[in-house]
Amino acid sequence: MESKTLLDLAIDAVDGKRAEDIRVFDVRESSTIADYVFICHGSSDRQVKAIAGALEALAEDNDLQVSVEGSREGKWILVDLGDVIAHIFTKVEREYYNLERLYYDGEAVEL
């Protein structure tokens, strides 16, 4: 699956779980790990887990390998779909870590 197609499917999946303030970065020029990174947040630990679960279901439905970190606590969950990496936070954690500043080299992608 092309990385842009995977990104579109992932954004639809998290939007379906009401992820907030989704920011997408095209990191193809600055990273060999992934093509796109996106950051979003949920209003509670439970919602953060649901958003991550939607990405895991997407991977399963499309026979993709997925790696998930941080799902036990649900404050910051990283979902690695290969060419697309998602960082899902609670709002407080997102503000604290401010990952957007790390991806300024990547081009912001309009949704």
Backbone bond lengths (Angstrom), bond angles and torsions (degrees), N, CA, C in turn:
res aa  C-N    CA-C-N  psi(-1)  N-CA   C-N-CA  omega(-1)  CA-C   N-CA-C  phi
1 M - - - 1.446 - - 1.529 108.68 -
2 E 1.307 116.24 136.15 1.459 120.48 177.94 1.526 110.26 -66.53
3 S 1.323 115.70 147.49 1.463 119.83 -175.89 1.523 112.23 -63.35
4 K 1.324 119.19 -35.99 1.470 121.12 179.43 1.529 110.31 -67.14
5 T 1.312 117.49 -38.52 1.464 121.50 176.88 1.520 109.95 -64.35
6 L 1.341 116.25 -44.52 1.459 120.91 177.56 1.523 110.74 -61.17
7 L 1.322 116.77 -42.69 1.462 120.62 177.48 1.527 110.68 -58.79
8 D 1.325 116.87 -47.63 1.470 120.48 -179.53 1.527 111.52 -59.72
9 L 1.327 116.73 -42.63 1.464 120.72 178.34 1.524 111.22 -64.95
10 A 1.333 116.15 -40.88 1.471 120.62 179.82 1.530 110.90 -65.21
11 I 1.320 116.83 -42.45 1.467 120.28 179.43 1.520 109.82 -64.17
12 D 1.330 117.34 -41.67 1.470 120.15 176.81 1.528 110.93 -61.01
13 A 1.339 116.68 -40.59 1.467 121.20 -178.84 1.528 111.38 -63.96
14 V 1.330 117.48 -46.54 1.469 119.36 -178.29 1.522 111.32 -73.60
15 D 1.322 117.00 -32.33 1.460 120.43 176.60 1.530 110.07 -65.15
16 G 1.326 116.03 -34.17 1.456 120.69 176.98 1.521 113.42 -65.30
17 K 1.316 116.90 -21.04 1.470 122.14 176.22 1.529 111.20 -101.80
18 R 1.315 115.35 15.05 1.468 123.43 176.56 1.523 114.11 62.26
19 A 1.333 115.80 40.57 1.462 119.58 172.90 1.527 108.49 -61.98
20 E 1.315 115.76 145.26 1.455 120.95 -176.26 1.516 111.57 -108.99
21 D 1.328 115.24 149.37 1.472 123.95 173.81 1.531 111.44 47.86
22 I 1.311 116.25 60.63 1.471 121.68 -179.61 1.524 108.66 -76.56
23 R 1.324 115.60 123.82 1.471 122.05 178.37 1.524 107.92 -122.05
24 V 1.325 115.88 126.52 1.456 121.68 -177.29 1.524 109.02 -113.82
25 F 1.339 115.19 137.68 1.455 121.43 178.47 1.520 110.00 -125.50
26 D 1.321 115.77 130.87 1.466 122.94 174.21 1.526 106.10 -87.07
27 V 1.317 116.66 110.08 1.472 120.96 -175.88 1.536 111.94 -111.33
28 R 1.339 116.84 18.32 1.468 120.12 -177.52 1.526 112.63 -59.38
29 E 1.328 117.23 -32.54 1.466 120.39 -178.43 1.531 113.06 -80.60
30 S 1.325 116.81 -20.24 1.466 119.17 -173.64 1.529 114.25 -118.30
31 S 1.337 117.41 0.33 1.460 119.64 -176.83 1.520 111.21 -141.93
32 T 1.309 114.95 143.81 1.465 119.82 173.38 1.527 110.59 -101.97
33 I 1.318 116.55 -3.15 1.460 121.78 -176.29 1.526 111.82 -83.47
34 A 1.334 117.03 -39.96 1.463 120.88 -175.84 1.522 109.06 -150.21
35 D 1.328 115.28 165.80 1.457 121.21 175.23 1.526 111.62 -94.10
36 Y 1.334 114.98 -36.45 1.461 120.49 -178.74 1.523 110.10 -135.09
37 V 1.329 114.11 145.88 1.457 122.06 173.20 1.519 106.18 -128.26
38 F 1.323 116.12 136.21 1.452 116.46 172.40 1.515 110.47 -132.12
39 I 1.320 113.39 152.92 1.457 122.92 -176.06 1.527 107.03 -127.44
40 C 1.319 115.42 136.64 1.463 120.14 176.03 1.520 107.94 -152.31
41 H 1.317 115.87 174.18 1.464 118.30 176.15 1.528 110.36 -142.35
42 G 1.325 112.52 161.35 1.451 121.68 175.67 1.509 108.85 -119.25
43 S 1.317 115.95 166.25 1.463 120.05 -175.28 1.528 113.46 -83.14
44 S 1.337 117.35 -9.83 1.472 120.48 -179.99 1.521 109.44 -154.89
45 D 1.333 116.30 166.28 1.464 121.03 176.20 1.527 110.15 -57.15
46 R 1.295 115.34 -40.55 1.475 121.11 -178.56 1.529 110.94 -62.84
47 Q 1.329 116.85 -42.41 1.459 119.69 179.27 1.524 110.77 -69.26
48 V 1.317 117.76 -39.14 1.466 121.25 176.73 1.531 109.92 -57.87
49 K 1.313 116.51 -43.84 1.468 120.47 177.85 1.528 111.52 -64.49
50 A 1.327 117.44 -38.17 1.466 121.32 178.66 1.528 111.03 -66.13
51 I 1.315 116.78 -39.39 1.462 120.82 178.22 1.526 109.61 -63.54
52 A 1.327 116.79 -46.26 1.465 120.71 177.69 1.528 110.66 -62.29
53 G 1.325 116.56 -39.75 1.462 120.89 178.27 1.520 112.14 -60.87
54 A 1.327 117.21 -35.65 1.464 120.75 177.60 1.527 110.97 -64.33
55 L 1.329 116.61 -36.55 1.466 119.97 177.51 1.527 111.37 -71.32
56 E 1.332 116.62 -37.76 1.464 119.81 176.20 1.529 110.44 -63.38
57 A 1.328 117.35 -40.19 1.464 121.25 177.87 1.526 110.76 -65.26
58 L 1.326 116.72 -39.52 1.458 121.13 176.53 1.526 110.56 -59.12
59 A 1.325 116.00 -45.07 1.465 120.47 179.18 1.523 110.91 -62.28
60 E 1.304 115.85 -45.49 1.464 120.11 -179.58 1.530 111.15 -62.79
61 D 1.317 116.96 -44.28 1.466 121.34 -179.28 1.526 113.14 -63.80
62 N 1.333 116.60 -24.58 1.461 121.26 -177.03 1.528 112.87 -111.72
63 D 1.334 116.46 15.40 1.469 122.23 179.22 1.527 112.67 52.39
64 L 1.334 115.78 44.59 1.452 122.05 178.11 1.520 109.58 -105.01
65 Q 1.315 115.53 147.21 1.453 118.68 173.48 1.524 107.99 -78.49
66 V 1.300 115.19 142.89 1.462 120.48 -179.88 1.520 108.84 -137.56
67 S 1.313 115.04 144.11 1.455 121.19 175.00 1.523 107.23 -125.64
68 V 1.332 116.17 132.43 1.461 121.06 -176.17 1.525 108.76 -126.83
69 E 1.319 115.54 132.63 1.464 121.67 176.87 1.517 109.40 -127.11
70 G 1.317 117.37 139.38 1.452 122.56 172.99 1.513 115.50 90.76
71 S 1.309 117.60 9.76 1.465 118.78 -175.14 1.526 113.82 -73.34
72 R 1.308 118.00 -18.57 1.466 120.12 -179.61 1.529 111.22 -63.63
73 E 1.325 116.33 -48.80 1.461 119.26 -177.94 1.521 112.75 -85.80
74 G 1.318 117.51 -34.56 1.452 120.89 176.42 1.511 115.84 76.96
75 K 1.316 118.00 17.64 1.467 120.62 177.71 1.528 110.73 -91.56
76 W 1.329 115.83 -36.00 1.461 122.49 176.85 1.521 106.10 -146.74
77 I 1.313 116.16 114.54 1.460 120.89 179.29 1.521 108.57 -117.77
78 L 1.316 115.35 129.50 1.450 121.75 175.30 1.523 107.63 -103.17
79 V 1.325 116.54 128.08 1.457 121.96 177.02 1.524 106.97 -119.77
80 D 1.329 115.54 116.73 1.455 122.28 -179.39 1.522 108.63 -102.69
81 L 1.331 115.66 111.53 1.457 121.64 178.76 1.527 111.48 -102.09
82 G 1.314 116.57 15.93 1.463 120.80 -178.08 1.514 109.98 97.82
83 D 1.314 116.80 -97.97 1.468 121.26 -179.49 1.522 113.18 -77.85
84 V 1.315 116.62 -9.07 1.468 121.99 179.61 1.525 108.49 -128.96
85 I 1.325 115.25 128.15 1.462 121.13 178.53 1.521 108.13 -119.68
86 A 1.329 115.79 132.62 1.463 121.54 179.84 1.522 110.45 -114.73
87 H 1.309 115.72 134.33 1.463 122.82 171.24 1.523 105.92 -111.75
88 I 1.321 116.15 119.51 1.458 121.30 -177.70 1.526 107.61 -119.82
89 F 1.309 115.86 122.84 1.460 122.23 -174.19 1.523 111.44 -121.94
90 T 1.333 114.92 165.04 1.458 119.62 156.60 1.526 104.67 -78.63
91 K 1.306 118.01 161.09 1.464 120.55 -177.09 1.527 112.06 -60.69
92 V 1.330 116.63 -42.31 1.468 120.87 -179.07 1.527 110.64 -62.19
93 E 1.321 117.47 -46.16 1.474 121.19 -179.92 1.527 110.63 -64.30
94 R 1.317 116.65 -40.27 1.460 119.65 179.85 1.523 111.20 -61.63
95 E 1.317 116.20 -44.88 1.463 119.59 178.68 1.527 111.29 -63.72
96 Y 1.320 116.81 -38.39 1.456 121.11 -179.13 1.532 111.51 -65.45
97 Y 1.329 117.76 -49.41 1.459 121.18 -175.07 1.525 113.54 -82.49
98 N 1.324 117.85 -26.96 1.457 122.59 175.37 1.534 113.04 46.07
99 L 1.309 116.27 54.44 1.472 120.65 -177.87 1.516 113.68 -62.78
100 E 1.303 117.95 -23.92 1.462 119.62 -179.90 1.520 111.68 -53.00
101 R 1.317 116.99 -34.76 1.461 119.78 -178.67 1.530 111.62 -64.27
102 L 1.333 117.80 -26.54 1.463 120.96 178.95 1.518 112.66 -73.30
103 Y 1.315 116.61 -23.65 1.457 120.65 -175.23 1.508 113.64 -104.73
104 Y 1.327 118.06 16.10 1.459 120.30 179.25 1.514 111.56 -60.14
105 D 1.335 118.29 -27.40 1.462 120.84 176.62 1.519 111.28 -66.16
106 G 1.319 115.72 -29.18 1.462 120.21 178.07 1.514 109.53 -78.66
107 E 1.304 115.74 147.65 1.448 121.08 179.06 1.522 109.81 -77.77
108 A 1.323 116.88 128.65 1.455 120.62 177.22 1.528 108.36 -67.49
109 V 1.315 115.82 138.19 1.457 121.70 -178.37 1.525 108.27 -107.00
110 E 1.324 116.06 128.19 1.462 120.85 177.20 1.516 109.39 -73.02
111 L 1.321 116.99 137.44 1.455 121.13 176.88 1.515 110.32 -94.14
